[in-house]
Amino acid sequence: MSIEVGSKVQGKVTGITHFGAFVELPNGKTGLVHISEVADSYVKDINEVLTVGQEVTVKVLNVENDGKIGLSIKKAVDRPVSERPERPERPAGERFSRGPRPGGPGQGPRGGGPRGGGPRGGGRREQRREPETFDTLMSKFLKDSDERLSTLKRQTDSKRGGRGAKRG
């Protein structure tokens, strides 16, 4: 019987190390079950789960060219796939809402205060805008980028003091 990737076979634990267990397969070859492949939960000490001489069912994960065989005990166990509960359907027009903001309406960065202008503040009505072209978006980006770079450069120069600041 040849060992093929994906096949499940019976084997016998022949040795245990801190990183896994060696399992002798029916054809006389030996494979390794890494400690992470022993159980679904975290295994600190493999000796608490396996013992030498124990019969186990393993799944062949890989067969290397040099003869090394990777095995798994936890993948050999057939478990039904747990399904996530389905999300309830929302009507098409309903938007997701996180509820009221702390501090109440009209306060904070998106409210109607001095820095307002958000969707809830200032009594402004939303205007429909035409979709912007790539050129207008790019020019806005470049302008904004230049402003940010000049501000950053000014702040960096002022922090350098006498060493690297402009001398006039």
C-alpha positions in Angstrom: 0.0 0.0 0.0 1.5 3.3 -1.0 1.1 6.5 1.1 -0.8 9.2 -0.8 -1.4 12.7 0.3 -5.0 13.0 1.7 -5.3 9.4 2.6 -6.3 8.3 6.1 -4.4 5.4 7.7 -4.0 3.6 11.0 -0.6 3.9 12.7 1.2 3.3 15.9 3.0 6.0 17.9 6.7 4.9 18.1 8.2 8.0 19.7 7.4 11.3 21.3 9.4 14.5 21.2 8.7 18.0 22.4 7.7 19.0 18.9 5.6 16.1 17.9 5.1 12.3 17.7 6.5 9.7 15.3 3.9 7.3 13.9 4.8 4.0 12.2 2.5 3.5 9.2 1.3 0.1 7.8 4.0 -0.1 5.1 6.8 0.2 7.6 7.5 3.9 7.0 7.5 6.5 9.8 5.8 9.9 9.6 5.7 12.9 12.0 2.7 14.4 13.6 3.7 17.9 14.5 2.4 19.0 18.0 0.1 21.6 16.3 -1.6 18.7 14.4 -2.4 16.6 17.4 -5.6 18.2 18.7 -7.9 21.1 17.9 -7.0 22.9 21.1 -3.6 24.1 22.2 -1.3 21.2 23.4 1.4 22.3 25.8 2.7 18.8 26.6 2.2 16.2 23.9 2.6 13.4 26.6 -0.8 14.5 28.0 -2.5 13.5 24.7 -0.4 10.6 23.2 1.5 7.7 24.6 4.1 5.4 22.9 2.4 2.3 21.5 -1.0 4.0 21.1 -2.9 3.3 17.9 -4.0 6.4 16.0 -5.7 7.3 12.8 -3.8 9.9 10.8 -4.2 11.9 7.6 -1.3 12.2 5.3 -0.6 15.9 4.7 2.6 15.7 2.6 5.2 13.3 1.3 8.6 15.0 0.7 11.1 13.8 -2.0 13.5 12.8 0.7 11.0 10.4 2.2 9.7 12.6 5.1 5.9 12.2 5.7 3.8 14.9 7.4 0.8 13.6 9.3 -2.2 15.0 11.1 -4.4 13.5 13.8 -6.8 16.4 14.1 -7.5 16.4 10.3 -8.2 12.7 10.3 -11.3 13.2 12.4 -14.4 13.9 10.3 -16.3 16.8 11.8 -19.3 18.5 10.3 -18.6 21.9 9.0 -20.0 24.4 11.4 -22.2 26.9 9.6 -22.4 30.5 10.5 -25.9 31.7 11.3 -27.4 33.7 8.4 -27.7 37.4 8.7 -31.1 38.9 8.5 -32.0 40.6 5.3 -32.2 44.4 5.4 -34.6 46.4 3.2 -32.7 48.0 0.3 -33.2 51.6 1.5 -32.2 51.0 5.1 -28.7 52.1 6.1 -26.6 50.8 8.9 -26.6 53.1 12.0 -24.5 52.9 15.1 -27.1 54.7 17.1 -26.7 58.2 18.8 -23.3 59.6 19.2 -22.0 60.4 22.6 -22.5 64.1 23.4 -25.7 64.3 21.3 -26.4 65.8 17.9 -24.7 69.0 16.8 -21.5 68.4 18.8 -18.2 67.0 17.9 -16.3 67.0 14.6 -19.3 66.0 12.4 -22.0 67.9 14.2 -23.2 71.4 13.5 -20.5 73.1 15.6 -17.7 75.3 14.3 -16.0 72.4 12.6 -19.3 70.9 11.4 -20.4 70.3 7.9 -21.2 66.6 8.3 -24.4 65.0 7.2 -26.2 65.9 10.5 -25.0 69.4 11.1 -25.8 73.0 10.2 -29.1 72.4 8.4 -27.4 72.1 5.1 -29.1 70.2 2.4 -27.2 67.6 0.4 -26.7 68.6 -3.2 -26.4 66.0 -5.9 -23.0 66.3 -7.4 -21.9 65.2 -10.9 -19.3 62.4 -10.8 -15.8 63.9 -10.8 -13.5 63.1 -13.6 -10.1 61.6 -13.1 -8.4 64.9 -14.0 -10.3 66.9 -11.4 -9.7 64.2 -8.7 -6.0 64.1 -9.6 -5.6 67.9 -9.4 -7.4 68.0 -6.0 -5.1 65.3 -4.8 -1.9 67.1 -6.0 -3.0 70.4 -4.5 -3.8 68.7 -1.1 -0.5 66.8 -1.2 1.5 69.9 -1.9 -0.2 71.7 1.0 0.5 68.9 3.4 4.2 68.6 2.3 4.8 72.3 2.7 3.2 72.3 6.1 5.3 69.3 7.1 8.4 70.9 5.8 7.7 74.1 7.7 7.1 72.2 11.0 10.2 70.1 10.5 12.4 73.1 9.8 11.1 75.0 12.8 11.9 72.0 15.1 15.5 71.8 13.9 16.4 75.1 15.4 19.8 76.4 14.4 21.2 73.2 12.9 19.3 72.8 9.7 16.9 75.7 9.5 17.1 78.2 6.7 19.5 81.0 7.5 18.8 84.4 6.1 
